[in-house]
Amino acid sequence: MTRPLSPAVIADKNALASANPFLTLVEIEVPTTPPTRYRLVRNTENVTWNGRTYYATNLSLSPAEEDGRASLTEQQLTVQNATREVGAIVESYDGLTDQPVTVYRVNKADLASGQPATKDEFRIIELHASESTLVARLGRANLWRASFPGKRQMRNACPFAYRGIECGYLGGLSTCDKTLTGPDGCEAHEGDSPLHPARFGGFALMPRPSGLGNPK
């Protein structure tokens, strides 16, 4: 999944050197109840993005390539295991075959927006841990596993990331309750931004189910 890049990010992408590089953020899910997710970033320091901390590590992801049938081939994720911490996680869950892995690429200048430049979803096909590295063979997520519809349609709940591209809010209010008419909702932001409530992402005209009344 991709989204249009802002002019500032495009300039960074095309520059020979930039203070705002693209970061590779990896989220690996392990089979606990509820699921536990380990978050890593290829960087020299930890990164906070979308309200979550990604821990700096030395990792690499092989490039995506097309085969003769125009299908994307498998990719390889390599994570350094010099301290044995990553290997211990794998052993404690008896391998992670078929577990989901999500890879985000986020420009450093966009960390506050909560929106990635790209998002790729994989499943672990095969995984090997050695004394120095963890190597996972990743396959694209199976479309037959996808849930449809991909989004829930709700009358009074906005799915957009606050201050993200779709939301577009740039005013002085620091929070939003994601409703249309709530005390900290989209209409409450109207005086601070001409885009609101026109940018509300919910379906305010959706009919109410019969018998539920008309809650305030």
C-alpha positions in Angstrom: 0.0 0.0 0.0 1.4 3.4 -1.0 0.4 7.0 -0.6 1.4 10.2 -2.4 4.7 11.6 -1.0 4.8 15.2 0.1 7.0 17.6 -1.9 9.4 17.8 1.1 9.7 14.0 1.2 10.2 13.8 -2.6 13.1 16.3 -2.3 14.7 14.1 0.4 14.2 11.0 -1.7 15.9 12.6 -4.7 18.8 14.2 -2.8 22.3 12.7 -2.8 22.3 13.1 1.0 19.6 14.0 3.4 19.1 14.6 7.1 15.7 12.8 6.8 16.3 9.3 5.4 13.7 6.6 4.9 13.5 4.2 7.8 12.6 0.6 7.6 10.3 -0.4 10.5 9.6 -4.1 11.0 6.8 -5.5 13.1 6.9 -9.3 13.9 3.9 -10.9 15.5 4.3 -14.0 17.8 1.6 -16.4 18.8 0.5 -15.4 22.2 -3.0 -14.5 23.5 -3.4 -11.6 22.8 -0.7 -11.5 20.1 2.7 -10.0 21.1 4.4 -7.8 18.5 8.2 -7.1 18.4 9.0 -3.9 16.7 12.5 -3.2 15.2 13.9 -0.4 13.1 17.0 -0.2 11.0 18.6 2.8 12.7 21.2 3.8 15.2 18.6 4.8 17.8 15.1 3.9 18.8 12.2 5.5 16.9 8.7 6.4 18.1 6.2 6.2 15.3 2.4 6.0 15.5 2.5 5.9 19.2 4.8 2.8 19.3 8.5 2.4 20.0 10.6 0.6 17.4 14.0 -0.6 18.8 17.2 0.1 16.9 18.9 -2.9 15.4 21.0 -3.9 12.4 18.6 -5.5 10.0 18.3 -5.8 6.2 15.5 -6.7 3.8 16.3 -8.0 0.3 14.6 -6.0 -2.5 11.3 -7.1 -4.0 11.6 -8.6 -7.5 9.2 -9.9 -10.1 9.5 -13.4 -11.6 8.5 -14.4 -15.2 4.8 -14.4 -14.3 4.9 -10.9 -12.9 4.5 -12.2 -9.4 6.6 -10.8 -6.5 9.2 -13.2 -5.3 10.0 -14.1 -1.7 12.2 -11.7 0.3 14.7 -12.3 3.0 14.8 -10.5 6.3 18.1 -10.7 8.2 18.4 -9.5 11.8 21.6 -9.4 13.8 21.6 -11.8 16.7 25.0 -11.0 18.3 23.4 -10.6 21.8 21.3 -13.8 21.3 18.1 -11.9 22.3 16.4 -12.4 19.0 17.3 -16.1 18.9 16.0 -16.6 22.4 12.6 -15.2 21.3 12.4 -17.6 18.4 13.3 -20.6 20.6 10.7 -19.6 23.2 7.9 -19.8 20.7 9.1 -23.0 19.0 9.7 -21.2 15.7 7.6 -18.5 14.0 6.5 -20.2 10.7 3.4 -18.6 9.2 3.5 -15.7 11.6 2.7 -12.2 10.1 5.4 -9.7 9.5 4.6 -6.1 8.5 7.3 -3.8 7.0 6.8 0.0 7.0 8.9 2.6 5.3 8.6 6.0 6.8 10.6 9.1 6.0 12.2 10.5 9.2 10.5 13.9 8.5 7.1 12.1 8.5 7.4 10.3 11.9 4.9 12.6 13.5 2.2 12.0 10.9 1.6 8.4 11.6 1.4 7.6 7.9 3.9 5.3 6.2 5.2 5.9 2.6 4.7 2.1 2.0 3.4 -0.9 3.9 4.1 -4.5 3.0 2.6 -7.6 4.7 4.3 -10.9 4.7 4.2 -14.4 6.3 7.2 -16.2 7.6 7.9 -19.2 5.4 11.1 -20.4 6.9 13.3 -19.1 9.7 16.8 -19.9 10.8 18.7 -18.6 13.9 22.5 -18.8 14.2 24.9 -17.4 16.7 25.2 -14.1 14.8 22.0 -13.7 12.7 18.3 -14.5 12.4 17.3 -15.1 8.8 13.6 -15.3 7.8 12.3 -16.2 4.4 9.2 -14.0 3.8 6.3 -14.6 1.4 3.6 -12.2 0.5 0.4 -12.3 2.6 -2.1 -14.8 1.3 -5.1 -13.0 -0.3 -7.4 -15.8 0.8 -6.7 -14.8 4.4 -7.7 -11.2 3.9 -10.9 -10.0 5.6 -13.6 -8.4 3.5 -14.5 -5.6 3.7 -11.1 -4.2 4.6 -12.7 -1.4 6.6 -15.6 -1.1 8.9 -18.1 1.6 8.0 -19.2 3.5 11.1 -21.5 6.6 11.5 -19.6 8.5 14.2 -16.1 7.1 14.2 -13.3 8.5 12.0 -10.7 5.9 10.8 -8.1 8.6 9.8 -4.8 9.0 11.7 -5.1 12.3 13.6 -3.1 15.0 11.7 -2.3 12.4 8.9 -2.7 13.0 5.2 -6.4 12.2 5.1 -7.2 14.1 8.3 -5.3 17.2 7.2 -5.6 19.0 10.6 -2.8 21.4 11.3 -4.3 23.5 14.0 -3.4 24.0 17.6 -5.5 21.3 19.3 -3.4 18.3 20.4 -6.1 15.5 20.6 -9.2 14.3 18.8 -11.8 11.7 20.0 -12.4 10.6 16.3 -16.1 11.4 16.5 -18.0 14.0 14.4 -20.0 15.8 17.2 -18.2 14.8 20.4 -16.7 17.4 22.7 -13.2 16.8 21.2 -14.5 15.7 17.7 -14.2 16.9 14.2 -16.8 19.7 14.5 -15.0 21.0 17.6 -11.9 21.4 15.5 -13.8 23.5 12.8 -12.9 26.9 14.3 -9.2 25.9 14.2 -9.1 24.6 10.7 -11.2 25.3 7.6 -10.9 21.6 6.5 -13.0 20.4 9.4 -15.6 18.8 9.6 -15.4 18.3 5.8 -12.5 15.9 6.3 -14.5 13.6 8.7 -13.8 10.0 7.6 -16.9 8.4 9.1 -20.3 7.8 7.3 -22.5 10.3 9.1 -25.4 9.8 6.8 -25.5 6.0 7.3 -29.0 5.0 8.5 -29.3 3.9 12.1 -30.4 0.3 12.7 -34.1 0.2 13.6 -35.0 -0.1 17.3 -31.8 1.6 18.6 -33.4 5.0 19.2 -31.6 8.2 18.7 -28.8 8.5 21.3 -27.5 12.0 21.9 
